Every structure is written in structure tokens, then in C-alpha cells.
Amino acid sequence: MKYDITLIGNYTKDTVVTPAETKYVDGGGFNYGAHAAVALGAKTAAITRLKNNDQHVVENLTSVGVDVFPTYTDQSTHIELIYPGDDFDERTLIMPKSAGSFSPDQFENIASKIFLVNASIRDEFRLETLFELKKKGSLIGIDLQGFIRTKNSKNVLINSPWEEKEEALGLTHYLKADGVEAEFLTGESNLISAAKILKSYGPKEVIITHKDGVLVYADNQIFEEPFKLEKIIGRSGRGDTCGASYVYMRLTSGPGESTKWAAAATSLKMESDTPLKRTKHEIEDRANEYK
């Protein structure tokens, strides 16, 4: 069986802390991304690692049409996401537990046009595993967070220098980052400048999300669209939704049109604290609001 897109990443048990409340949600970039892709009509697979008593996550994805290939581990990844104020790009992440690292046997029997790696932390998906994935001949996308994030002695996730960046990014077609991560790796706060530097490291297309929208650098052009929503309910999964939506749409559309659909899907996702649960028709209606 061949899939349009296959998402790879650990499930995360998320505790989201804001000044207003504390919520417990099912997280993981693969989870948000798979919901977005299947909502857009993609033939979607998800490869994940989690504890077997969190199997409801697998069942939730299966119920919406995603084929899930889980590896059950001693513990699921736990992340506490602390937002001190109204700026949802300012947050502290704490990871006391991890479901561990992926290995090539977890994807060796899966054929997919795109593999999108949505790791939470460095070593969840190692460089040698990325080399093995490249051998499949598919388009590879990676989320930058999973390669620059490490843990300090207090289990707080921090961005760290990435010595393997040119080796890894030379293997990738799509690179997804947020504005904070892009600035960390490039030293550039200007998103256009940061996108161009990131592309110089090897990826063919760069997707950068930020609090106001999404910027794409593809075909030597910049494409930008804002998020269109009345109120942010769920910040977590913003980039995962946007990245998966964009790379799937690129199978059949140009970068400009794909950016609009990605912005629309992400806007709808942020109107709830769950993964995207809208129909393709609803996403299309929102996409039509873009000129």
C-alpha cells in the first residue's frame, strides 16, 4: 500500500498551562499532522511510539481514516507546555519522560510519497535513521524542532547548536520551523532572510510559521499568508498542522496555493485545542477567503 504522506513522531501526553487554566491534551506532531492531512483528503499513515495504555490515540486516528503503525514502549513521552502570557510564541517546555528513538525497521515496509518527521527532541530521530529513510526514495520533510531541541538538567527543552544540520538538511525536501527556531539557527530575526539562509543549508522548500501566519520560500520566491481566525484556543500543533497541510497540497498544487490552504487549515485548527477536525469543504471555504 502506498500513502500520500506518512507522519513519524512520538505521541506526547501534554499538559498545557496558561494563566487562565491547565489542560491535558493528546499531543505529538505526528498526531496533529496526520489529522490535518487526512482532513484534506490525503491517504495518510502515522508511525509512532507510545505506551500501550495510551492506545486511544491510535484508535482516534484510525477512526478518521489514518493507518497507524505503533510501537509500544515502557512509557509515553510527557511534555508540560507553560505559556506565561498572551504571546503564544513565548513558552517553556518540560519533558520528564520520553518514548525513545525511532529505528529503520519502523518504516521499512511502508511506501509513501512523502515522509514527514515530526520529532519533539534531538535523538528521537537520529541522523543515521534519516539516512535510512532517504534510501526509500521518497520526499522527506522534517520539523526543525526535533533536531535542535535538547534537554537541560531540569528536563527543560532548550535549543542547542546543531552540528549535523547540513548533513541532515541535505537529505530533506521540506524544512518546517517556527520563527523562534529559525532565528536561533540563522541568527536572523527577519523571516525572509532566515528562510533564505535555511534553504542554503540544503532543503528545497522552507516553511516558517509565526504568531501571525506562515511564510514559504520555494522556487526562489517568497509566499506569505496570515492566519484568519477570531481567537486562538489551541496554539499547540500550529506548526505541525501547517507543515503537513502544505507538503500534502504540494503534491498537486503550486507553492502559493499550497500556502493558502496551509494557512486556512491552521487557522481552523487553532480555533480549538484538539487536532484539526474539520472537513475538506470547511478548509476550502476558509482558503477561499484568501485573495
Summary of the structure (lengths in Angstrom):
residues: 291
radius of gyration: 17.1
end to end distance: 37.3
largest distance: 49.1
contacts: 1040
relative contact order: 0.15
helix: 33%
strand: 30%
